[in-house]
Amino acid sequence: MKRIACLAAALVCLWQISAAAADGQMDYLPIENRIQDEWTQYVYSYPQITRGESKVTEQRLNGFLREYSQSTALQARLTAKKESRRLLGKTTFEVMRNDASYFSVVFTSQLDGRQWQKGFVFLPQNGSQLRLEDLFVTPEFSAVLSQATAAWRQSNAVADGFPSVQDFYLTADCLILLFSPPDGGDTLSCSIPLDQIASSLREDLIAPVS
């Protein structure tokens, strides 16, 4: 009976691994921590990968995501001490794309009435972080983005500076660029449909039609 139970458990495990490999998604758990002292009350969260393409991927992503989220809390504490006042804030996250080709997450931080975002895109195969230019097959990616966002930039008074822009994230069908506004307010986001610039993008960026 024990052998049968063990065999059944092994088959279930193999089935789960096969299913996971088929959909290409990484499993993760939301982790929440806090810093609370005389200067700061700050809650920060991040995704902890529980199953990735490899242990290397898991370790690389978990270290990076944890450290980034924690750094927002530590920076808030530093600001509070410098300004000699107590600050309340939080950092939350949302996984925006999770498939065999890309893992993308955006963090949203709030402190002292201000809100800002930071996006990241990683390769699930090894956990490497991608730059904006890595998404394109043409070195003229800045011209492509400039044309695609001309109307949005004009209405939001955002200058054309794509070669230096590295704040972005992906969804299944959009590239979202993040900009710091001229007045120092909340982060501005510009969404570009992937099919609008498909000829300039890597082929695996375009999600297959289900």
Buried (B, 14 or more C-beta within 10 A) or exposed (E): EEEEEEEEEEEEEEEEEEEBEEEBBBBBEEBEBEBEEEBBBBBBBBBBBEEBBEEEBBEBBBEBBBEBBBEBBBBBBEBBBEEEEEBBBBBBBEBBBBBBBBBBBBBBBBBEEEEBBBBBBBBBEEBEEBEBEEBBEEEEBBEBBBEBBEEBBEEBEBEEEBEEBBBBBBBBBBBBBBBBEEEEEBBBBBEBEBEBBEEBBBEEBBBEEE
